[in-house]
């Protein structure tokens, strides 16, 4: 089966705690509610794309535990091809402890488990994939090397999108430059942009520096302030859609799904950003990262 998009990133079971506030150093807060949901940045985006009718697959790694079974079953239920998900004989699946305050703001703590144990030899059979696009998100540890190797193997005609997250942003440009040179669409938030390009004042100057890696489109997600899209020739600043925020978990991943969908459907940059803003606005109106992701017939742009 030919796939439209394949994701390659961490698979995590999110344990979300609704709290009265996010505690700082030497402070206390209390838990009001607890829920589990399936997550992982690239996984959330792939599920969003699957709901929009695209043929999707995922490359990742899980353990033979309760969490791994939940993650695998969730992917199957969402119509994602799971034939490239590696099931480890040993070790535990990845988890995230998330704390969400009454305004929907959050703090996340990642326990990567076997996500960080993907070996190059485990992905060698996937170089014959022929999707239209591969979407990458961050790993805490050494599995970034497997991503680099996969990008060396796949056909140059396959497009690549990357959401570096704060984890890759903190690693710095030198560590991720091999991936950046192969990236067509870079999707990051304002804080990640500041971390990646710390010594440049103006946003546009930061973006121009990143374009030197051969990136086609840069997207800066700014939460309630919308987003900026830029390709070196033209740029747009798009307002966010105003909705009541219940939980911001997965909003950036939801935006990615809308933008990638628009890109693959031949939409303009601003139309793709509009789709991204719309799907992000759907996501934050409910709890968890995938519960409120829309279907194709709900999109504002056909």
C-alpha positions in Angstrom: 0.0 0.0 0.0 1.3 3.5 -0.9 1.1 5.8 2.0 0.7 9.6 1.9 2.5 10.3 5.2 4.7 8.3 7.6 5.5 9.5 11.0 8.8 8.7 12.8 9.0 9.7 16.5 8.3 8.8 20.0 5.2 6.8 21.0 4.1 7.8 24.6 1.2 7.1 26.8 0.2 10.5 28.3 -0.8 10.5 31.9 -2.6 13.9 32.3 -3.2 15.4 35.7 -5.5 18.4 36.0 -4.1 20.5 38.8 -5.1 23.7 40.6 -1.9 25.3 39.3 1.6 24.4 38.0 3.8 24.3 41.0 7.2 26.1 41.0 10.3 25.2 43.0 9.5 24.4 46.7 5.8 25.0 46.0 2.8 22.6 46.4 -0.2 22.1 44.2 -3.0 19.4 44.2 -4.4 17.1 41.6 -8.1 17.5 40.7 -8.5 14.8 38.0 -6.4 12.1 36.2 -6.8 10.6 32.7 -4.6 8.5 30.4 -4.5 9.1 26.6 -2.2 8.0 23.8 0.4 10.5 22.6 3.7 11.3 21.1 4.2 14.4 18.9 4.6 12.8 15.5 1.9 10.2 16.5 -0.6 12.9 17.3 0.0 14.5 13.9 -0.3 11.3 12.1 -3.6 10.5 13.8 -4.8 14.0 12.8 -3.9 13.3 9.2 -5.5 9.9 9.3 -8.8 11.5 10.4 -8.6 13.8 7.4 -8.6 10.8 5.1 -4.9 10.5 4.3 -3.2 7.1 4.2 -0.7 7.1 7.1 1.8 4.9 8.8 4.1 5.1 11.7 7.7 4.1 12.6 8.3 3.9 16.3 9.0 1.5 19.2 7.0 0.2 22.1 7.3 -2.5 24.8 5.2 -5.5 25.5 3.4 -3.9 28.3 0.0 -2.4 29.1 1.1 1.0 27.7 2.5 -0.5 24.5 -0.7 -2.4 23.9 -2.8 0.7 24.4 -0.6 2.7 22.0 -0.7 0.0 19.3 -4.5 -0.5 19.6 -5.1 3.2 19.4 -3.1 3.5 16.1 -5.0 0.6 14.7 -8.4 2.1 15.6 -7.3 5.4 14.0 -6.5 3.6 10.7 -2.8 4.1 10.9 -0.6 1.4 9.3 1.3 -0.2 12.2 3.5 -2.7 10.2 6.6 -0.6 10.9 6.1 -0.2 14.7 8.8 -2.2 16.4 7.8 -4.2 19.5 10.7 -4.6 21.9 11.1 -7.9 23.8 12.5 -6.0 26.7 12.0 -2.6 28.3 9.0 -0.4 28.9 7.0 1.8 26.6 7.4 5.6 26.7 5.2 7.7 29.0 4.6 11.4 29.7 3.5 12.9 33.0 1.5 16.0 32.1 0.2 18.6 34.5 -2.6 20.9 33.2 -3.8 24.0 35.0 -7.3 25.6 34.8 -6.2 27.9 31.9 -5.1 24.8 29.9 -1.4 25.6 30.3 0.8 22.5 30.9 4.1 21.1 32.1 5.3 17.8 30.7 7.9 15.3 31.9 9.0 12.6 29.5 10.0 9.0 30.5 11.2 7.8 27.0 11.6 4.0 27.7 12.3 2.0 24.5 11.6 5.1 22.3 15.3 5.8 22.8 16.5 2.3 21.8 15.7 2.3 18.0 18.7 0.8 16.3 19.8 1.5 12.7 19.4 -2.2 11.8 15.8 -2.1 13.0 14.8 0.5 10.4 16.8 -0.7 7.4 13.8 -2.5 5.8 11.9 0.8 5.7 14.1 2.6 3.2 11.9 1.3 0.4 8.9 3.3 1.6 7.5 5.6 -0.9 5.3 8.0 1.0 4.8 11.5 -0.2 6.1 12.9 3.1 7.9 11.7 6.2 7.1 13.6 9.4 9.7 13.7 12.2 9.5 14.7 15.9 12.1 14.5 18.7 13.6 11.7 20.7 15.2 12.3 24.1 18.3 10.2 23.4 20.1 8.3 20.7 17.2 7.4 18.4 17.9 10.7 16.6 20.7 8.7 14.9 18.2 6.3 13.4 16.3 9.3 12.0 19.4 10.6 10.3 20.2 7.2 8.8 16.6 6.8 7.5 16.8 10.2 5.8 20.0 9.1 4.1 18.3 5.9 2.7 15.0 7.3 1.5 14.4 8.7 -2.0 15.2 12.4 -2.4 11.8 12.9 -3.9 10.1 12.2 -0.6 9.4 15.4 1.3 10.3 15.8 5.0 8.7 17.8 7.7 10.2 18.3 11.2 8.8 19.4 14.5 12.0 19.6 16.6 10.2 20.3 19.9 12.2 21.8 22.8 14.2 18.6 23.1 15.9 19.0 19.7 15.9 22.8 20.0 18.0 22.4 23.2 20.4 20.2 21.4 21.3 23.0 19.1 21.7 23.5 15.3 25.0 21.5 15.1 23.4 18.3 16.5 20.3 18.4 14.2 21.9 20.0 11.1 21.9 16.7 9.2 18.2 16.5 9.6 17.7 20.2 8.8 19.6 19.8 5.4 17.0 17.2 4.4 13.9 19.1 5.8 11.4 20.7 3.5 9.0 22.0 6.2 10.2 23.1 9.6 7.4 23.5 12.2 8.5 25.0 15.5 7.2 27.4 18.2 8.6 30.7 19.2 10.5 29.4 22.2 12.1 26.7 20.1 13.2 29.3 17.5 14.8 31.3 20.3 16.7 28.3 21.5 17.9 27.2 18.0 19.0 30.7 17.0 19.8 32.5 20.3 22.2 35.2 19.1 20.1 36.9 16.5 17.6 39.6 17.5 14.9 39.8 14.8 12.6 36.9 14.0 13.0 37.3 10.2 16.8 37.2 10.6 16.5 34.0 12.5 14.3 32.5 9.8 16.6 33.6 7.1 19.5 31.8 8.9 17.5 28.6 9.0 16.6 28.9 5.3 20.3 28.5 4.6 19.9 24.8 5.4 17.7 24.5 2.2 14.4 24.4 4.0 11.5 25.3 1.8 8.9 26.6 4.4 9.3 27.7 7.9 6.4 27.8 10.3 6.5 29.5 13.7 3.6 28.6 16.0 2.8 31.3 18.5 -0.1 29.7 20.5 -2.9 32.2 21.1 -1.0 34.7 18.9 -1.4 32.5 15.8 1.5 31.7 13.6 4.0 33.0 11.0 4.9 31.2 7.8 7.8 32.2 5.6 9.7 30.8 2.6 12.3 33.5 2.0 10.2 35.3 -0.7 6.8 35.8 1.0 5.6 35.6 4.6 2.3 35.7 6.4 1.3 36.3 10.0 -2.0 34.5 10.8 -4.2 35.1 13.8 -5.3 32.2 16.0 -8.9 31.2 16.1 -10.4 32.4 19.4 -11.9 29.5 21.4 -12.1 28.6 25.0 -9.0 26.5 25.9 -9.6 23.4 28.0 -6.2 21.8 27.5 -3.3 22.9 25.2 -1.7 19.5 25.1 -1.1 18.5 21.5 -2.1 21.9 20.0 1.2 22.2 18.1 0.9 18.6 16.8 -2.7 19.4 15.7 -1.5 22.5 13.8 1.1 20.3 12.1 -1.6 18.0 10.8 -3.6 20.9 9.3 -0.5 22.5 7.7 0.8 19.2 6.3 -2.6 18.3 4.9 -2.9 21.6 3.2 0.7 21.3 1.8 0.0 17.9 0.4 -3.3 19.0 -1.1 -1.6 21.8 -3.0 -2.9 24.7 -0.8 -1.0 28.0 -0.5 1.1 28.7 2.6 -1.6 30.9 4.1 -4.4 28.4 3.4 -2.3 25.6 5.0 -1.7 27.9 8.0 -5.4 28.5 8.2 -6.1 24.8 8.3 -3.4 24.4 11.0 -4.9 27.1 13.2 -8.4 25.5 12.8 -7.3 22.0 13.8 -5.3 23.4 16.7 -8.4 25.3 17.9 -10.4 22.1 17.7 -7.8 20.2 19.7 -7.6 22.7 22.7 -11.4 22.6 23.2 -11.2 19.2 24.8 -8.9 17.1 27.0 -5.9 15.2 25.6 -4.1 15.6 22.3 -6.3 13.7 19.9 -9.8 13.6 21.4 -11.2 16.6 19.5 -9.2 16.3 16.2 -11.7 16.9 13.3 -12.5 15.0 10.2 -12.2 16.2 6.6 -15.9 17.2 6.3 -15.4 19.7 9.2 -12.6 21.6 7.6 -13.2 25.3 6.7 -11.3 24.9 3.4 -12.4 22.0 1.1 
